[in-house]
Amino acid sequence: MTILCVRFQLPPMYEAALPRLLGMLEEFTPVVQALPPDGALADLRGAERYFGRGAVELASVIRVRALALYGVDCVIGAAPGPMLARMALRDARPGVTCVVPGDPEGIAEFLAGKPVAALPGVGAATARTLCEYGLDTLGRVAAAPLSTLQRLVGAKTGRELREKAGGVDRGRVVPNGVSRSLATERPFERDELDPDRHRRALLSAAEELGSRLRALDKVCRTLTLTVRYADRSATTRSRTLPEPTAHSASLTRAVYGMYEALGLQRARVRALALRAEGLGPAEQAAHQLTFDPVDEKVRRIEEVADRARAKFGPRAVMPGTLAA
C-alpha cells in the first residue's frame, strides 16, 4: 500500500486548520494533494523506504500526530492507488485504517460486492442505467462484456468503467501545495435560520479573503463554499470565476450566486466556510477592461481601504451592512 486518503474530522471552527494539517502530512511526503474542505491524498512510496515502515504504520503515526498537535481525529484509507484509497476511506472509522490488499485477487474481492454508485465518477444517471440492466454491483460490471457497457453508457465511459470496476487505478496524486488556497470560516453562536444573517456572514468572509489575497499579491481562480448544518452534515459547492481576481466585489457576487443556487429553505446552518483556490501571482492575471467608471472607482476605493486596514486594523473600513 502506497497511497493514503485522509479525512480530518474538523469541527466547524477548525475549517481553516486544513492548511496546517496538510503541512503536517508534508513532513512525511512532499507528494500531498489537498481535497478541500477536509481531506487529502498522500503518496507514501518514498516515505515507506525513508522511514522503513509500511503505509499502515505511517497512517497510525499521522493519526496520533494530528490528535496530539491539533486535537483533530481522522479516518484513513490505504490502497495501491488514489481511486481505491478514496473508496477504502468510506469503510474506515476512527482509529482503524481500512486497507485494500495490493494483489489483484484482493482488489477484486474488495470491489466485487460494492454498489456501482460507490465508484468515483459514477453519477446517479449512470448508476440508474446500469442498475436497470442488472449491473448493480462492481463485480457484475467487471464481468460484463465491454461491448455491452459501451452500448449502455458510451464507448469511452464504458471502457473506463470496466477498467475501474476491475481494479485498474490509473490515477496519481498531484501535489497542490498548501499555499495554493486560503480559507476562512464564519461559525454561528446558534444554529442560524435567517438568510440575511447567512448573507452577512458570506459578505464578511468574501471581504476577508479579498483583503488577504491582495496583501499577498495573489488572485484566485476558484471559490469553494461549504455549508455545515445542525445535523453535522455539509454541502460543498465550487465555482470557477470568469477571470482570476482578488476583487472583493467579484468574490462576493460569486459566493452569493453559489448560496442562492443551493435553494436553502429554513435550513439550520451552523457554519459557513469559504475557500479561495487556484492561487496565482496578481501581476500575471488578465483583467477585462471596461468603460464602467463605477468599477474603476470601486477598485480605487478598495486600494485606499486596504491601506487603512493595514495601518489601523482589519475593522477600520468595512461594508455598512457589517458595521450595522
Buried (B, 14 or more C-beta within 10 A) or exposed (E): BBBBBBBBEBBBEBBBBBBEBBEBBBEBBEBBBBBBBBBBBBBBBEBBEEBEBBBBEBBBEBBEBBEEEBEBBBBBBBBBBBBBBBBBBEBBEEEEBBBBBBEEEBBBBBBBEBEBBBBEEBEEEBBEEBBEEEBBBBBBBBEBEEEBBBEBBEEEBBBBBBBBBBBBBEBEBEBBBBEBBBBBBBBBEEEBBEBEBBBBBBBBBBBBBBBBBBEBEBBBBBBBBBBBBBEEEBBBBEBEBEEBBBBBBBBBEBBBEBBEEEEBEEBEBBBBBBBBBBBEEBEEBEEEEEEEEEBEEEEEEBEEBBEEBEEEEEEEBBBEEEEE
